[in-house]
Amino acid sequence: MAIENDIEMLAGVALFSGLTNEQLKIVAFSAERVTYKKGDFLYRKDDKATETFVIMDGNAELVTGSRKKGAANIPVLPGAFAGEISVLTDSPRRISLRAVDDVMVLKISRDLLLRLAEEFPEIGLKMFKMLENRLNQTLSDLENIQEQLKSS
């Protein structure tokens, strides 16, 4: 049954882990099931971020757009949650997401995500933690770059 698979996959997403089966069912019923064909973009860099995606089946990739030697696109596999930071910060997409093969996703709108955070405080707290972790990682990356520039 598709809804049971959706619930099982959502339970494995860090943001939704710890929710009850009934709460996961609400998320699964509220999300939109969408299929993208191989090569389709789920979103492109600089797009307005209006939804997040849970990759249910198939493979996608974050397209870096970098032409530098050794630069590679980043795989996004089933069970991954993609596009959440831009949605949570209400900022344009910083990278593109493309289907490597046919990809089925649960699309979760920004409005639904915010409503879930209001109804289930544990989701709101996890969203805050995700943003905090991303900010800390960015600051650490900037410190490393600064050190590299100093030693050059």
N, C-alpha and C positions, 0 to 999 in steps of 0.2 A: 504494500500500500504506500503511495507516494507521501502522504502526510507523515507516516511513521518514519520514513527515511529522512524527511526534512527535519523532524524533531531530533532524530539521532545525530544528524550532521550538526544542527544548531547547538546541541549539548556539548559538542567538541570545540566550539568556537569560544575562545577565552572570555569574550564579552558576555556570553550567555551561559557560561558554565556556572553551575550552582543554582540555576533556576529550576523550579519544580516542573514536572511534566506538563501540568496545566498551563504554566506560564510560557513554556516553550511552544505549546500548542497555539497559544495566542499569537506569538511571534510568527510561527509558521503560517497560520491562517491569514495574518495581516500582510505578510510579504507577498510580492508578486513573483511568480515563477516565469522566467524568461530564458529562451534559448538564443544563443548567438552562433552564427556560422563561422567556420574557420576563416581567419583573417579580419573578421569584424572587430571594430573597436567598441569596447564597453563604455569607455570615455577617452577623451583626448586631453592632452596638456592644455591648460588654460580654460577648459570648459568650466562652467559653473557647477559646483558640486551639489547635486540634489538627492543623491542616493548612494548607498553602500551596497556591496555585493558579497554574498557568501557563495563561493564556487562549490557547486554540488556535484558536477560531473564534467569531465574534460579538463583540459589544461589551458591556462592563459599565461600571459607574460606582461610584466611591466616593461614598457619600451623606454629605454634611457634616452634615446635620441642622440647619444654621443657617438661621434665617428672616430673617437680616439682609438688607437691600437690597443687591443685587449679589452675594450669595453664590451660588455655583454648585457643582453636583456635578462631580467630577473624572473625566473619561473614562479607561477602562482598556481598551486595545485589544489585539488579538491579538499575542502575543509577550510580553506583560507578565507579570511575576511579582508576585503579590499576596498580602499577608497574612504575609509572611515575618518582619517585625520582631516582631510579637506572638508568633509561634511560637518564634523564637529566644530571646526574653526570657521566655518562659513567662508572659505577662501577658494580661489580657483584651483583646479587640479594642477599639481606640480609635475605630473608624469602621465603617460598614456597607459591604458590597459587594453590588450588585444587578445583575442581568442587564438590559440595555437591550433586547436582543432575545434570541433563543435563543442560548445560549452553551455551547460545549463546552470543557471544561477537562481538564487533567491535575491530579489532586489528589495532593499529596505529603504524606504524614503527617509529623508531628513526629518520630516514631520513625525513619522512613525517612530524613528529612533529617539527623538526628543520626548515623545509621549510615553514611550517605554521607560525612559529615564525618570519621568515624573511618577509613573505608576509603580515602578520597581526600583526603589532607591539603590539596591545593590548594582543595578546596571549603571545608574548615574555615577556611583562611586568608581566603578571600573572604567567608565569613560574618562573621568578625571584622572585616574591613575595612568591610563593610556597616554593622555596628553602630557602628563608630568614626565613619564618615561621618555617620550619622544623629545621633549624639550631638553631633558638631561642628556640624552644621546647627542642632540645637536650641539649643545654647549661643549660636550666632551670632544666632538669632532672638530669644532672650531678651535679649541685649545690645542689639539694635535696639529692642525694646520698652522696655527700661529708658531708653534715650536719648530715645525719643519721649515717655515720661512725664516725664522731667526737663525737656524743652523745652516742655511744655504749660503 
